[in-house]
Amino acid sequence: MPPLDHGSLLEKLNETFRVFLVNRYADPRLGFGGDPVLRVHIPDLHWISADRRAMYPDYHFDGMPLFLDLFKILARASNVEVYQSGDRLDFWRMGDPGESPDEIFQRIFADQDISLMNMVLSDSGATIVRGNHDAPLGDLTNPANERPDRFSPPNGRFFLTHGSIWDQLERLPDRLQWGAVLHAEHHHAGTYEVGPFQDDPEVSIDRRLLLRRATRDTIPIVLPDRAGAVTVASEADVAAVQFAFVPISRFDDGTFSGLDDFQKTSGIVEFGGAIRSEARTRGAACRLFLVSHTHWPRILVDEHPAGGPLVTLDAGAWIENSTIQGEPAQKSHTLGVQFADEVRVYQLDAR
């Protein structure tokens, strides 16, 4: 199969899946220019064995057929690079008290389905980092199974990490968080409101910020309603989608630093200052950050410290649920795609 771009990938995806557009953003200042690589970003998978999945009836990965079909498409293209942003495995929901990371790792991969999917992921040449739920990868006896918690290519154009390095809750010890997950009374999937906004978010955000600055109030900024992921079959469908990213540069206000919750993310991942600081360290070439961790797919566009856009592509997860325009919410099977100076997030469903 010849090299893929956004249009040809969408065409191939539609041959196998129902495809929904969650978000998109394009700007020539992203700096990828004539780069011929199409990068596919696979977010959280949370693989656990079949016997352990029975303990979490609606909170586990259940997209094996879609996952394998996706990689059949990607494997045929000559210009695809695959990136997986951590929480590929879920040690926290797989482990028992007293078990070592090596023992948990072996039990996960004793599941034949997981072993097959991991082989397919590895055969793609995927670059894989570790997240918080698979942080014990760093403690395995065999270093070949370890994964770093971050990656950036030699040219420094993008930065891949799980996102938990900016999570305020992750400051708690891993063992404490692990225990809290195991002993929680209920484990239920959430439903994430995704897709383009029904109205221009910049207007709503600016109105709220003006009111807050005038009154010195600390009311949080809650974003306007989203329409749900949009069915797309062609590039014309994609081009018709408006208001498809979050303009977070408008929240850069020192007076109220840390008070903006971007709708339910306050105290979880600081998408503004933390990533802006990381970008400042990495220089003007690094304008794209690939994360997951939140399970909430979205594209956040900030102002880079050197000028121009600073884009965070949160690809969501293959766990929990996402809203679909005009339809009931569906299991999340999301992925991020970057080609040239455009980034997108898609949601896949079986035909």
N, C-alpha and C positions, 0 to 999 in steps of 0.2 A: 504494500500500500504506500502511496506517495506521502510526503510530509503533510501533517495536519496544520490547519490554522483554525481560528474560531469557527468559521463557517463550515468547513468540512468536518470538524469534530462534531458540531451540532447535527449535521446531516447523518453522520454515522450513529450517534447516540439515539436519534429518532428512529432508526431502523430497528432498534432493540428495545428501547424504553419509551415510556411517557416522560417527557422532559419538561421541567418547570424552571424558569429563571427566578432566582431569589434576589440577586443584586448584580449590578455591573457598574464599571467606572472606566473611562478612557481619558488619557491626557498625554500628549507627546512629550511632556516634561518628565514622565516617569523614567525616561532614559534608556529604554530597551531597544528603541529604534529598529534597525534591521536584524536584530537577534533572531535566528531562525528556530529557536527552541520553543516548544509548547510545553509548559510546566503544569502538571496536574497535582493538586494538593489534596491528599486524603487525610481527613481529620480523625478524631477519636473513634476507635472501633470497640474497645472494651471487651476483648475476647475472653470468655471463660468457657469451661467445658460444659457439655450437655447436662450432666448431673447437677452442676452448680447453677445453671440457668433456671432449673426448676425452682430454685429458692427465690428467684427474682422474676416472676412471671411476665411482667411488662417492662422490665428494665434490663435489657441486654441486647447485644448485637443479634439481628435476625435477618441479615441481608445477604446470605451466602450466594444464592443464585445471581443476584444483581452484581455482587462484587466480582464473581468469576466472569460474567458476561462483559462487564466494564473492561476488565483486563484483557479479554480477547480482542477488543477494539484497540486498546492502547499498545498491545504487543505488536501489532501489524505496522505501526507507524515508525518512521525512521528518525523522527525529530522530537520524540516525547521523553521528558524527564519526569519521574514520579517522586514526590516528597510526602512523607507521612509524619505528622506533627505530634506524635506521642499518644499515650494512653491506648496504644495498640493492644496491650494486655491489661487486665485488671487484677493485679495481685491482691488488692484490698478485698475484692469480693470472691476471690478464689482461695485465699489462704485460710488456714486454721491456726489457732494459737500454738506457738512452739515450732511451726514449720519453718524451714530455712527457705530463702529465695530460690535456691536450686531445686528443692522439692516441689515448690509451687510451680515453678517454670516447667518442670517435667510433667506435672499433672495437667497443665494447660495444653501442652503439645501432645499429650497422649490422646487427645481428642482428634480424630482423623480429619474432621472438617476444618478445624483450626490449622492443623498441620498442612493441609492442602492449600488453604488460602494464604498461609504464610509463605509457602513455596512459590506460589504465583507472584506474591508481592516481591519476594527476593529475586525471582527471575527477571522482574522488570528493571532491576538495578536500582530500586528505590533507595533514596536517602532517608533514613529513619532516625528520629530523635526520641528521647524518652520524656514522659510527662510525670505527673505526681502519682497516678495509679500504677504506673510501671517503673517508678523510680528504683525499685530493687534490682532492675537490670544492671545497675551499677555495682551491685554486690555479688554478682554471679561468679562462680569459680572459673568458668570458661570465658576469657575476655572476648572471644569471638561473638558472644551473645550480648555483650554490653552495647549501650548506645549513649552518645553524648546528649546533653540537654539542650544543645543549640548547634546551628550550622550556618555558615555563610560561605559562598563560593569565593575563589581567589579574587575575582573582580569586585567583590563586595556589593553587588547590585541589590541583593535581597538578604533577608535574615529570617531563618526558620527556627522557631522554638515552640514549645507547647503553649506557653502563655502563663503557666503557673509561677514563673520567676517573678511576675508582677502581681501575683495574687496575695492580697493581704492575709487571707486565711491560711495560706501556705507557710506563714511564719510559725505556725504551731508545729510541734514535732510530728514527724510522719507517723510514728506509732500511735499517737493520740488521735490523729485523724483516721487512721486505719481502724482503730478500735471503735470510733464513733460510727463509722460506716457499717461495721459488722453488727453492732448492737442497736442500731436504729430500729424502731418498731415497724416502720413501713418503708418500703422502697418502691416508689412509683414514678413512672415516666412523666415528665412535664410536657407541656405543649408550648412551643415558642412561636410567637407572632413574627412572621418573616415577610419578605417581599417588598416591593416598592411602597412608598407612602401614598396614601389616598390624596393628600394635598402636599404642596411644597413645604418641606420641613423647615427650610430656612426662614420662611415668613413666621411660622409658629414659634420657632426657637428665638428669633430676634424679638418678637413681641414679649415673650416670657422674660427674656434677659433684660429688656428695657424696664419692665415692671419691677423686676427684682432689684435692679440697680437703683431705681427711683425710690423704692421703699426700704432698701437695705434689708430686705427679707431674705430668708434662707430656704425658700421653697425650692424643691428640686425641679430640674428640667425633665419633664416626662415627654417623650417624643410623640408626635401625632400617630394616629392609627395606621397600621400597615394593611395593604390590600390582600396579602397572601401571595405565595409564589405563583407566577404567571405561566400558563402553558405556552411553550414556544416550539415551533416547527421549522422556522426559517430565520435568516438574518433580518428579514423585514419585521418579524414579530419582536425580535430583540430590540431593534431600533425604535420601535413604538413605545417601549417601556420608559417611563419618566420617573424622576425622583427616586432613583434606585440605589442611593448611598446616603450615609449619614455625614453631614458636614461638621465634624467636631471641632474644626478650628475656631468656630464661634464660641466655644466654651473656654477659650484660653483667657482666663480672667483671674489675675492673682488675688483680687479681693475675695473671690469665692472659690479659690482653689480647693479641690477635693470635695466640693459640695454637689457637683453635677452627677446625677446617677445614670444618665443616658438610658433611662428606663430599666431599672432592676440590676444595674451593675455596680452601684456604689459599694465600696468596701470589698469588691471582688477583684476586678482587674482594672487598673488605672490606665485607660487607653490614651489619655492625653499626655501628661507630664512624663511618665516613665518611658514611653516609646519615643517621645520627642528627645529626651535625654540620651537614649540609646542611639538615635539617629545622629545626634550631634557628635557623639564619640566616633561613630563609624564614618562620618563624612557625607558629602553631598551625593555620592554615588548610590548610597543605600536609601532608597525611597519606598521599598516594598517590604512589609513585615508579614510573614505567614504564621498564623497561630490557629489554635482551636480552643480546647479547655472549657469554654463556656457552654458548649453545645448549642449556641445561638448564632446561626450563620448571618453575617452582615459584613459590609465593606464600610470602613470608617476613613474619612479623608480629612487630614489635618494639614497644617502649614509646616513644611520642612524648615528647620532652623536656618538652612542656607537659601531659603526661598523655593517656591514651587511646591508641588504636592508631596505629602507623606501619607502613604496608604497602608492601612492595616486590613488584611484580608483574613477574616475569621471564618473558616470553612465549616464550622458547626460540628457535626458528629454523625455517626451511623447508629445512633441510639436516641431514644425519646421521639418527639413528634414535632412536625412543622405544619403551619397553616398553608392551605392552598386556596387560591382565589376561586370562589364559587363552589367549593367542595369541602367535605369534612377534612380535618387534619389527617395527615398521613405520617407513617413512620419516617424518620429522618434518614435519608440516604444522600447526603450532600457532598459536593466536592468543589474545590476552587480551581479555576483555570486561568493561567496568565499566558498571553501570547502578544508579542510586541508591546505596545503601550496600553493594553486593555486587560482588565481583570473582570472575571465573572464568578458567580456562585450558582451552581445548578442543584436542583433536587431531582432525583431519579425515582421512578416507580415502574413496576412491571406492566407490560402491555396486557 
